[in-house]
């Protein structure tokens, strides 16, 4: 049974990978752009999935980190800095800022934490919009160059798509490693029962900060790819809306599942494009679909798959997804 | 020989309510000390103050003669003090084996070695031994949330012993466990005590269980120790009868 599931998952993964590699040959440049955007947003959602899905720390600030990564890359590459340097600076800065943003999470949880991170997102958005000397204000930063890899230019849509896809593959691999390691186990323990984890020697303070920092760093990497993909940054995309959208990706895909964000990003980035033919109705249809999914499967799309294949998992996964307050009894001790 | 745990004049109040009112006692190496008392007598609060979950309002806690008052629970745990909680506390979505690995993984290595090192932190064998010891080996790969209440209670206790603690504080280990399981739990605890020389402090309402397991018993009422001694002495003590039957 277990081996059968593994084999099936392997086949599905291989088919998906083959599709992603072959896809640009069947799409027009706009289609390739949307697929690249999917890859970039998936990276940001993977980061949020670490913070929220695995470690259970709600964050409504992921868009701010995508923005910080994007602005750093945009600002520095247009000043002539090499892409990889700015990429590193973006990732490391977001890691550090994410670490600092983790401190409120040591004191407050759940909706209070949501408000703290929401305020942070708004603050960063205002910095992007108002500090014109640095960010160009509402006019943004234009003519962002695309990078070279070992002398090979990533200028064309197809090449840049593969560049994003390679990043997505590396990020997925690193995340897979992380969540299988004792860190992943400690993150899950932090989500399920922080007080018990603390009594078992898990330094919940350090793991909480790490969960924020790593999630933010992936947001920063996503932003560092966003800037050369769109070749233009302005404040609008990094407002609260994107943070909510990324949260939607994590929850709809299946919070706490490695591949949840991939599916979630399909729903949030690709589905609206496919529903364009309905014109004015697409937002309504989209909202309806998400509502139906959340009512019938609060554990997300992968939660649904899990339930179909493993009836026994229903009780354990479903109830925890539907009742995130299960761990709340321990909050008073933090 | 200095006691493993030494509690001196420990106090804790919540607003106007004094939950623990100047409690002092020692726990010697290899001892099983029972703490009993009516509901609301401050037993769990006492545990929480000893273990850093709550900051005591006054007094001192020493471990092997070293002051550890108010130390963080995770640091205390790494010094060899483990505990269970009154309400069941396992990680339902982790498998039974992973619950045990988690209970041991933070005790060796560094954050870095836990990131790049082995997935099981080298603890699979130890975890399986512990599962065998608590007779849970057939459930190793099940999510802990799928176990029966009694089995989860055993797992909860097993987790407390995973890192080979010097001192384990168990808060109502027998609560809600059926008679067969109860005998098995008592046997396991006694075996750990004699084989590994571990020291226990046990809070429990089940008198039979306490009398059979503990070497010495403290009786708490309204935040104070009202009696102590071996099980037979405590059973006869008029203060104890008064506290249990008087109101």
HADDOCK unambig.tbl for C-alpha pairs under 7 A between the chains (distance, minus, plus):
assign (segid A and resid 178 and name CA) (segid B and resid 115 and name CA) 6.67 0.50 0.50
assign (segid A and resid 180 and name CA) (segid B and resid 119 and name CA) 6.14 0.50 0.50
assign (segid A and resid 181 and name CA) (segid B and resid 114 and name CA) 6.77 0.50 0.50
assign (segid A and resid 181 and name CA) (segid B and resid 115 and name CA) 5.81 0.50 0.50
assign (segid A and resid 181 and name CA) (segid B and resid 119 and name CA) 4.60 0.50 0.50
assign (segid A and resid 182 and name CA) (segid B and resid 105 and name CA) 6.98 0.50 0.50
assign (segid A and resid 182 and name CA) (segid B and resid 114 and name CA) 5.57 0.50 0.50
assign (segid A and resid 182 and name CA) (segid B and resid 115 and name CA) 6.55 0.50 0.50
assign (segid A and resid 182 and name CA) (segid B and resid 119 and name CA) 6.01 0.50 0.50
assign (segid A and resid 182 and name CA) (segid B and resid 120 and name CA) 6.82 0.50 0.50
assign (segid A and resid 182 and name CA) (segid B and resid 121 and name CA) 6.78 0.50 0.50
assign (segid A and resid 183 and name CA) (segid B and resid 114 and name CA) 6.53 0.50 0.50
assign (segid A and resid 183 and name CA) (segid B and resid 115 and name CA) 6.06 0.50 0.50
assign (segid A and resid 185 and name CA) (segid B and resid 102 and name CA) 6.66 0.50 0.50
assign (segid A and resid 186 and name CA) (segid B and resid 102 and name CA) 6.91 0.50 0.50
assign (segid A and resid 189 and name CA) (segid B and resid 91 and name CA) 6.48 0.50 0.50
assign (segid A and resid 192 and name CA) (segid B and resid 91 and name CA) 6.16 0.50 0.50
assign (segid A and resid 193 and name CA) (segid B and resid 91 and name CA) 6.90 0.50 0.50
assign (segid A and resid 196 and name CA) (segid B and resid 89 and name CA) 6.40 0.50 0.50
assign (segid A and resid 198 and name CA) (segid B and resid 73 and name CA) 5.92 0.50 0.50
assign (segid A and resid 198 and name CA) (segid B and resid 74 and name CA) 4.97 0.50 0.50
assign (segid A and resid 199 and name CA) (segid B and resid 73 and name CA) 5.26 0.50 0.50
assign (segid A and resid 199 and name CA) (segid B and resid 74 and name CA) 5.46 0.50 0.50
assign (segid A and resid 199 and name CA) (segid B and resid 77 and name CA) 6.23 0.50 0.50
assign (segid A and resid 199 and name CA) (segid B and resid 82 and name CA) 6.78 0.50 0.50
assign (segid A and resid 199 and name CA) (segid B and resid 83 and name CA) 6.87 0.50 0.50
assign (segid A and resid 200 and name CA) (segid B and resid 74 and name CA) 6.34 0.50 0.50
assign (segid A and resid 200 and name CA) (segid B and resid 77 and name CA) 6.11 0.50 0.50
assign (segid A and resid 200 and name CA) (segid B and resid 82 and name CA) 6.86 0.50 0.50
assign (segid A and resid 200 and name CA) (segid B and resid 103 and name CA) 5.31 0.50 0.50
assign (segid A and resid 201 and name CA) (segid B and resid 74 and name CA) 3.86 0.50 0.50
assign (segid A and resid 201 and name CA) (segid B and resid 75 and name CA) 6.37 0.50 0.50
assign (segid A and resid 201 and name CA) (segid B and resid 77 and name CA) 5.10 0.50 0.50
assign (segid A and resid 201 and name CA) (segid B and resid 78 and name CA) 5.66 0.50 0.50
assign (segid A and resid 201 and name CA) (segid B and resid 106 and name CA) 5.73 0.50 0.50
assign (segid A and resid 201 and name CA) (segid B and resid 107 and name CA) 6.92 0.50 0.50
assign (segid A and resid 202 and name CA) (segid B and resid 74 and name CA) 5.74 0.50 0.50
assign (segid A and resid 202 and name CA) (segid B and resid 106 and name CA) 5.93 0.50 0.50
assign (segid A and resid 203 and name CA) (segid B and resid 74 and name CA) 5.74 0.50 0.50
assign (segid A and resid 316 and name CA) (segid B and resid 92 and name CA) 6.59 0.50 0.50
assign (segid A and resid 316 and name CA) (segid B and resid 93 and name CA) 6.12 0.50 0.50
assign (segid A and resid 316 and name CA) (segid B and resid 145 and name CA) 5.75 0.50 0.50
assign (segid A and resid 316 and name CA) (segid B and resid 146 and name CA) 6.82 0.50 0.50
assign (segid A and resid 317 and name CA) (segid B and resid 93 and name CA) 6.90 0.50 0.50
assign (segid A and resid 333 and name CA) (segid B and resid 53 and name CA) 5.81 0.50 0.50
assign (segid A and resid 333 and name CA) (segid B and resid 54 and name CA) 6.98 0.50 0.50
